[in-house]
Amino acid sequence: MSKEDLEEHMEKEGVEGEFVEMEGEVKTVRDSAKYLDEPMTKIAKSLVFVVDGEEVLVFLSGNKQVDEDKLKEITDAERCRIASPEEVKEATGYEVGEVPPVGTGLEVVIDEYVMEMDEVYVGGGSKYYLVRMAPEEIERNTESTVADVSRG
């Protein structure tokens, strides 16, 4: 998958967002925040977890961590763990650091804290792009659950 695939998906599905090109690779929330001169709270991350054998995308603010006990409770699961880079690529088509919150086909758990933001920067399908969008666009365009899934 690529940035172009994400653009095509967003256009086809009517997902509103603006691609922002970076002047080099951005692999971390900290890199993105520094480049954009924005707080880490405005950089959202899409993390893939394996929950009772199924991949689930967790979308949360860059300054937060996933509370795995909360995730298990939300998904009514017994086991969960962060997916390996290989599992992320297989499940989403994207490398770690590129994963957008829309267009993956995965179940999505959106942390309620991120829903308080007017807009956030999200993975743009490439380490050279982010997408600025309202969190409501993610909720509207995914099979998602909004819940308190974070700590920190």
DAPEZI-V745844 format. One record per helix or strand. SS is the DSSP state (@ for helix, = for strand). FROM is the first residue (numbers start at 1). LEN is the number of residues. Records with the same first field share a line. If there is no record, write none. Layout:
SS=FROM-LEN, FROM-LEN
This chain:
@=3-11, 29-8, 40-3, 68-8, 85-8, 114-3, 135-6
==18-4, 43-9, 54-8, 65-2, 80-3, 107-5, 120-7, 129-5, 144-4, 150-2
